[in-house]
Amino acid sequence: MANRNPHDSNELVEPPVFEIGQKVRSLQNVRNDGTYPGPAVGDVLIPAGAVGYVISIGSYLQMYHIYSVDFFEQRRVIGMRGKELEMVDAHSNAPKEPTPTQHRGAQS
C-alpha cells in the first residue's frame, strides 16, 4: 500500500463502501510490498479477479477505510482499499426468503 496521496479525499468522513460479510473481487494483482511475511517483495499475493469476503474494516493513515478480505482460495487475508475491490454479491450472506415448502404452519 502506497503512502497517502495529497489529492485523495478523506474516506473516513463517509461510511465504508463495503460491509462485513460481503463477497468482493480484487480488481488488480496485489503484490507483496514487504509487509506480508513469507513471499518475496514483488510476488503476487492475490491475482486480479480473486474472490473473498470482507471480515473486518479498519483505517489507515487516519484517511482511508481498509477492508480485511479473506481470500479463501489463496488462504490469505489481505488489507485492501475500496478502490481495489468490487462487490460480487451484496446479499451472499443475507437470510434467504422461506420457500413455500418451508412454511408448513397449521391449517384451519
Legacy VTK file of the C-alpha trace (Angstrom):
# vtk DataFile Version 3.0
C-alpha trace
ASCII
DATASET POLYDATA
POINTS 108 float
0.000 0.000 0.000
1.445 3.330 -1.039
1.770 6.393 1.162
-1.001 8.975 1.306
-1.745 10.811 -1.910
-2.285 14.539 -1.170
-5.039 14.636 -3.812
-7.123 11.929 -2.103
-10.099 12.959 -0.023
-10.599 11.645 3.500
-12.690 8.470 3.113
-13.407 8.293 6.835
-15.948 11.124 6.696
-18.238 8.718 4.794
-19.402 5.244 5.848
-17.448 2.275 4.452
-18.337 1.190 0.915
-18.455 -2.500 1.886
-19.843 -4.281 4.917
-18.530 -7.247 6.869
-19.605 -10.472 5.188
-19.909 -9.066 1.678
-18.399 -11.012 -1.189
-15.857 -8.932 -3.132
-13.414 -9.329 -6.019
-9.903 -7.934 -6.399
-9.667 -5.546 -9.351
-5.901 -5.891 -9.712
-2.977 -8.080 -8.776
-1.908 -7.464 -5.185
1.852 -7.692 -4.739
3.829 -8.037 -1.543
5.168 -4.614 -0.575
7.324 -6.173 2.121
4.666 -6.148 4.829
3.403 -9.696 4.189
5.663 -12.339 5.761
6.998 -15.161 3.597
6.714 -14.294 -0.095
9.396 -12.082 -1.634
8.788 -8.383 -2.187
7.013 -8.010 -5.525
5.460 -11.502 -5.530
1.755 -11.609 -6.401
-0.222 -12.397 -3.253
-3.690 -12.147 -4.781
-4.360 -12.250 -8.533
-6.823 -9.896 -10.192
-10.276 -11.453 -10.125
-9.762 -13.382 -6.876
-12.914 -13.564 -4.738
-13.045 -13.162 -0.974
-15.175 -11.958 1.920
-14.794 -8.787 3.985
-14.045 -9.936 7.542
-13.245 -6.595 9.197
-12.966 -2.880 8.477
-10.263 -0.591 9.807
-8.487 2.586 8.801
-5.073 3.602 7.515
-3.295 6.948 7.935
-6.486 8.341 9.528
-7.763 8.772 5.994
-8.682 5.501 4.269
-11.054 2.630 5.008
-9.134 -0.641 4.894
-11.042 -3.861 4.314
-9.544 -7.100 5.616
-10.534 -9.590 2.947
-10.328 -13.345 3.395
-9.302 -14.712 0.003
-10.138 -18.289 0.939
-8.864 -19.961 -2.253
-5.426 -18.370 -1.752
-5.625 -18.911 2.024
-4.662 -15.308 2.684
-6.190 -12.349 4.481
-5.150 -9.085 2.838
-5.924 -5.460 3.732
-7.288 -3.582 0.726
-8.751 -0.207 -0.120
-12.238 0.137 -1.539
-10.943 1.296 -4.926
-9.103 -2.038 -5.266
-12.308 -4.066 -4.842
-15.695 -4.575 -6.438
-18.766 -6.166 -4.930
-19.628 -9.628 -6.231
-22.860 -10.266 -4.359
-24.267 -7.833 -1.831
-26.622 -10.433 -0.432
-24.453 -13.550 -0.423
-24.821 -13.934 3.355
-28.275 -12.417 3.754
-31.082 -14.555 5.171
-32.968 -16.324 2.420
-36.717 -15.942 1.978
-38.502 -19.134 3.001
-39.849 -21.234 0.166
-43.471 -22.474 0.260
-42.282 -25.913 1.398
-40.529 -24.326 4.377
-43.747 -22.665 5.600
-45.795 -25.517 6.973
-47.931 -23.796 9.546
-51.156 -25.147 10.994
-54.024 -25.214 8.549
-57.548 -24.269 9.605
LINES 1 109
108 0 1 2 3 4 5 6 7 8 9 10 11 12 13 14 15 16 17 18 19 20 21 22 23 24 25 26 27 28 29 30 31 32 33 34 35 36 37 38 39 40 41 42 43 44 45 46 47 48 49 50 51 52 53 54 55 56 57 58 59 60 61 62 63 64 65 66 67 68 69 70 71 72 73 74 75 76 77 78 79 80 81 82 83 84 85 86 87 88 89 90 91 92 93 94 95 96 97 98 99 100 101 102 103 104 105 106 107
